């Protein structure tokens, strides 16, 4: 009986942990939203110009994007440079 209780609680805690990890990828941003990200030059902020939900070519590289894990084209507020980032790399400002 104690063993069944422990197994049940273990499965429940695993389910909670897996849900927590899944939420990490649920960060969604909107066009026009202000975000920041780390770069070689330090923390940079900018505005989201476009959201990609399918693979796309950008600056000679294929960037992988899906509905679940989109990539964002972001224009730097300081330099007007445009970069593509996953949602996990940016934070809302």
N, CA, C and O of each residue as an XYZ file, in Angstrom:
372
protein
N       0.831     -1.187      0.000
C       0.000      0.000      0.000
C       0.878      1.255      0.000
O       0.622      2.192     -0.756
N       1.891      1.272      0.829
C       2.807      2.416      0.859
C       3.524      2.552     -0.481
O       3.740      3.659     -0.973
N       3.889      1.414     -1.060
C       4.569      1.432     -2.350
C       3.666      2.031     -3.429
O       4.125      2.834     -4.241
N       2.397      1.651     -3.443
C       1.451      2.222     -4.413
C       1.322      3.728     -4.229
O       1.261      4.466     -5.212
N       1.281      4.188     -2.994
C       1.198      5.622     -2.696
C       2.431      6.354     -3.233
O       2.306      7.405     -3.861
N       3.622      5.795     -2.986
C       4.862      6.416     -3.452
C       4.926      6.457     -4.982
O       5.338      7.461     -5.564
N       4.523      5.378     -5.617
C       4.539      5.336     -7.082
C       3.565      6.362     -7.647
O       3.883      7.066     -8.605
N       2.388      6.443     -7.057
C       1.379      7.402     -7.508
C       1.895      8.834     -7.389
O       1.739      9.627     -8.318
N       2.504      9.168     -6.259
C       3.042     10.515     -6.058
C       4.215     10.793     -6.993
O       4.388     11.920     -7.457
N       5.021      9.769     -7.270
C       6.135      9.935     -8.194
C       5.612     10.292     -9.588
O       6.124     11.208    -10.231
N       4.594      9.566    -10.050
C       4.029      9.845    -11.372
C       3.411     11.239    -11.423
O       3.523     11.927    -12.437
N       2.764     11.660    -10.345
C       2.173     12.991    -10.283
C       3.265     14.054    -10.355
O       3.121     15.037    -11.081
N       4.355     13.868     -9.609
C       5.431     14.861     -9.634
C       6.109     14.896    -10.999
O       6.522     15.968    -11.441
N       6.236     13.767    -11.676
C       6.815     13.743    -13.017
C       5.917     14.495    -13.990
O       6.412     15.211    -14.860
N       4.619     14.344    -13.855
C       3.682     15.044    -14.730
C       3.788     16.550    -14.518
O       3.762     17.310    -15.485
N       3.903     16.984    -13.290
C       4.038     18.410    -12.985
C       5.338     18.936    -13.578
O       5.349     20.013    -14.175
N       6.431     18.199    -13.426
C       7.723     18.628    -13.978
C       7.668     18.711    -15.497
O       8.187     19.665    -16.075
N       7.055     17.740    -16.153
C       7.004     17.774    -17.612
C       6.137     18.927    -18.095
O       6.441     19.521    -19.129
N       5.066     19.264    -17.380
C       4.241     20.411    -17.738
C       5.029     21.693    -17.571
O       4.884     22.614    -18.375
N       5.858     21.771    -16.546
C       6.671     22.966    -16.304
C       7.659     23.166    -17.450
O       7.845     24.292    -17.910
N       8.288     22.104    -17.911
C       9.237     22.198    -19.011
C       8.526     22.620    -20.292
O       9.066     23.415    -21.061
N       7.338     22.106    -20.530
C       6.602     22.441    -21.750
C       6.265     23.933    -21.778
O       6.272     24.545    -22.846
N       5.976     24.512    -20.641
C       5.612     25.925    -20.597
C       6.779     26.818    -20.997
O       6.572     27.945    -21.448
N       7.999     26.327    -20.838
C       9.177     27.091    -21.229
C       9.095     27.488    -22.700
O       9.544     28.573    -23.072
N       8.530     26.628    -23.536
C       8.454     26.879    -24.963
C       7.157     27.575    -25.363
O       6.963     27.879    -26.540
N       6.273     27.831    -24.415
C       5.007     28.459    -24.730
C       5.087     29.975    -24.722
O       4.074     30.643    -24.926
N       6.283     30.540    -24.489
C       6.412     31.991    -24.517
C       6.072     32.475    -25.916
O       6.751     32.127    -26.882
N       5.036     33.264    -26.025
C       4.641     33.802    -27.321
C       4.666     35.315    -27.228
O       4.272     35.906    -26.222
N       5.136     35.919    -28.294
C       5.220     37.367    -28.365
C       4.436     37.837    -29.580
O       4.115     37.042    -30.463
N       4.132     39.118    -29.626
C       3.343     39.674    -30.722
C       4.172     40.664    -31.532
O       5.121     41.263    -31.024
N       3.798     40.826    -32.794
C       4.431     41.837    -33.634
C       4.230     43.193    -32.968
O       3.129     43.522    -32.528
N       5.301     43.971    -32.899
C       5.240     45.271    -32.239
C       5.627     45.215    -30.773
O       5.807     46.253    -30.137
N       5.759     44.003    -30.229
C       6.135     43.844    -28.829
C       7.595     44.191    -28.605
O       8.438     43.954    -29.471
N       7.893     44.754    -27.440
C       9.269     45.108    -27.113
C       9.880     43.968    -26.298
O       9.319     43.523    -25.297
N      11.056     43.505    -26.762
C      11.751     42.393    -26.119
C      13.232     42.725    -25.981
O      13.720     43.693    -26.563
N      13.938     41.912    -25.204
C      15.388     42.053    -25.096
C      16.022     40.682    -25.206
O      15.363     39.662    -25.006
N      17.335     40.665    -25.532
C      18.078     39.422    -25.670
C      19.551     39.695    -25.436
O      19.999     40.840    -25.506
N      20.294     38.652    -25.160
C      21.742     38.779    -24.969
C      22.447     38.703    -26.317
O      22.079     37.906    -27.181
N      23.455     39.533    -26.483
C      24.295     39.469    -27.674
C      25.746     39.577    -27.226
O      26.020     39.732    -26.036
N      26.673     39.497    -28.172
C      28.089     39.636    -27.831
C      28.376     40.998    -27.219
O      29.291     41.145    -26.408
N      27.592     41.984    -27.612
C      27.795     43.351    -27.116
C      27.060     43.611    -25.795
O      27.140     44.712    -25.250
N      26.345     42.605    -25.280
C      25.583     42.781    -24.042
C      24.090     42.689    -24.303
O      23.661     42.202    -25.349
N      23.306     43.155    -23.352
C      21.844     43.077    -23.453
C      21.342     44.094    -24.480
O      21.704     45.270    -24.430
N      20.506     43.629    -25.407
C      19.971     44.471    -26.469
C      18.448     44.402    -26.405
O      17.881     43.369    -26.047
N      17.795     45.504    -26.752
C      16.333     45.486    -26.808
C      15.883     45.921    -28.186
O      16.621     46.586    -28.914
N      14.673     45.543    -28.537
C      14.151     45.895    -29.843
C      12.684     45.561    -29.970
O      12.033     45.151    -29.008
N      12.174     45.743    -31.179
C      10.761     45.549    -31.484
C      10.608     44.366    -32.446
O      11.370     44.242    -33.404
N       9.627     43.503    -32.190
C       9.360     42.353    -33.055
C       8.702     42.845    -34.349
O       7.675     43.522    -34.330
N       9.331     42.480    -35.472
C       8.816     42.873    -36.784
C       7.978     41.778    -37.430
O       6.973     42.059    -38.082
N       8.397     40.525    -37.246
C       7.750     39.411    -37.926
C       7.880     38.144    -37.091
O       8.863     37.950    -36.376
N       6.871     37.289    -37.195
C       6.882     36.001    -36.497
C       6.898     34.895    -37.550
O       6.045     34.861    -38.437
N       7.869     33.996    -37.446
C       7.983     32.874    -38.383
C       7.526     31.593    -37.702
O       7.960     31.280    -36.593
N       6.640     30.851    -38.377
C       6.160     29.579    -37.841
C       6.535     28.409    -38.759
O       6.113     27.273    -38.540
N       7.328     28.705    -39.782
C       7.869     27.680    -40.676
C       9.341     27.998    -40.899
O       9.774     29.134    -40.705
N      10.108     26.990    -41.308
C      11.526     27.207    -41.596
C      11.676     28.344    -42.602
O      10.862     28.493    -43.513
N      12.735     29.147    -42.423
C      12.967     30.273    -43.324
C      14.464     30.527    -43.452
O      15.241     30.211    -42.552
N      14.852     31.100    -44.579
C      16.248     31.465    -44.813
C      16.448     32.914    -44.421
O      15.657     33.786    -44.783
N      17.517     33.160    -43.676
C      17.814     34.514    -43.231
C      19.322     34.664    -43.111
O      19.967     33.919    -42.373
N      19.881     35.618    -43.829
C      21.315     35.901    -43.824
C      22.151     34.648    -44.120
O      23.179     34.402    -43.488
N      21.681     33.866    -45.101
C      22.433     32.700    -45.536
C      22.251     31.442    -44.712
O      22.904     30.435    -44.987
N      21.394     31.467    -43.721
C      21.163     30.302    -42.858
C      19.687     29.937    -42.857
O      18.820     30.804    -42.967
N      19.411     28.642    -42.730
C      18.037     28.193    -42.557
C      17.726     28.193    -41.071
O      18.398     27.520    -40.290
N      16.722     28.937    -40.688
C      16.279     28.980    -39.297
C      15.047     28.086    -39.184
O      14.141     28.145    -40.016
N      15.029     27.266    -38.152
C      13.928     26.321    -37.968
C      12.889     26.910    -37.032
O      13.200     27.354    -35.927
N      11.652     26.904    -37.500
C      10.557     27.450    -36.713
C       9.307     26.592    -36.920
O       9.099     26.016    -37.988
N       8.487     26.522    -35.880
C       7.217     25.802    -35.950
C       6.153     26.642    -35.253
O       6.459     27.665    -34.641
N       4.911     26.203    -35.351
C       3.825     26.876    -34.623
C       4.109     26.860    -33.126
O       3.855     27.836    -32.420
N       4.645     25.723    -32.651
C       4.919     25.565    -31.223
C       6.152     26.347    -30.778
O       6.196     26.868    -29.664
N       7.150     26.425    -31.656
C       8.392     27.137    -31.348
C       8.735     28.103    -32.482
O       9.614     27.829    -33.299
N       8.028     29.241    -32.521
C       8.293     30.205    -33.594
C       9.621     30.924    -33.404
O      10.218     30.888    -32.328
N      10.069     31.571    -34.464
C      11.224     32.454    -34.377
C      10.738     33.861    -34.695
O       9.759     34.057    -35.416
N      11.450     34.831    -34.137
C      11.034     36.223    -34.242
C      12.111     37.054    -34.921
O      13.290     36.951    -34.584
N      11.695     37.886    -35.888
C      12.602     38.879    -36.464
C      12.452     40.127    -35.610
O      11.350     40.646    -35.434
N      13.573     40.600    -35.081
C      13.550     41.709    -34.132
C      14.512     42.799    -34.596
O      15.651     42.516    -34.968
N      14.047     44.038    -34.572
C      14.874     45.178    -34.960
C      15.417     45.842    -33.700
O      14.654     46.248    -32.824
N      16.736     45.947    -33.618
C      17.386     46.568    -32.465
C      16.983     48.029    -32.353
O      16.934     48.751    -33.349
N      16.695     48.456    -31.133
C      16.319     49.853    -30.890
C      17.490     50.802    -31.090
O      17.289     51.965    -31.442
N      18.714     50.324    -30.871
C      19.892     51.196    -30.959
C      20.490     51.245    -32.358
O      20.824     52.323    -32.850
N      20.630     50.086    -33.006
C      21.395     50.030    -34.253
C      20.549     49.791    -35.494
O      21.076     49.859    -36.604
N      19.268     49.515    -35.349
C      18.378     49.151    -36.459
C      18.757     47.813    -37.102
O      18.189     47.440    -38.129
N      19.722     47.082    -36.502
C      20.096     45.747    -36.970
C      18.907     44.822    -36.764
O      18.206     44.926    -35.758
N      18.673     43.917    -37.709
C      17.579     42.957    -37.580
C      18.168     41.577    -37.319
O      19.076     41.130    -38.020
N      17.637     40.912    -36.301
C      18.120     39.588    -35.919
C      16.938     38.632    -35.806
O      15.802     39.061    -35.602
N      17.209     37.337    -35.938
C      16.186     36.299    -35.765
C      16.516     35.503    -34.508
O      17.644     35.044    -34.331
N      15.517     35.344    -33.633
C      15.729     34.616    -32.375
C      14.560     33.718    -32.043
O      13.420     33.993    -32.418
N      14.853     32.640    -31.333
C      13.810     31.779    -30.774
C      13.176     32.492    -29.588
O      13.780     33.389    -28.999
N      11.978     32.098    -29.246
C      11.300     32.688    -28.101
C      12.036     32.453    -26.789
O      11.947     33.266    -25.869
N      12.762     31.344    -26.700
C      13.497     31.037    -25.468
C      14.677     31.967    -25.264
O      15.218     32.032    -24.160
N      15.096     32.695    -26.305
C      16.248     33.588    -26.203
C      15.864     35.023    -25.877
O      16.733     35.839    -25.570
N      14.580     35.344    -25.939
C      14.158     36.724    -25.696
C      13.236     36.817    -24.485
O      12.580     35.846    -24.109
N      13.200     38.001    -23.883
C      12.290     38.256    -22.776
C      11.520     39.533    -23.034
O      12.029     40.455    -23.672
N      10.318     39.589    -22.549
C       9.468     40.771    -22.730
C      10.002     41.919    -21.881
O      10.401     41.726    -20.732
N      10.003     43.123    -22.467
C      10.476     44.308    -21.741
C       9.293     45.107    -21.256
O       9.469     46.146    -20.620
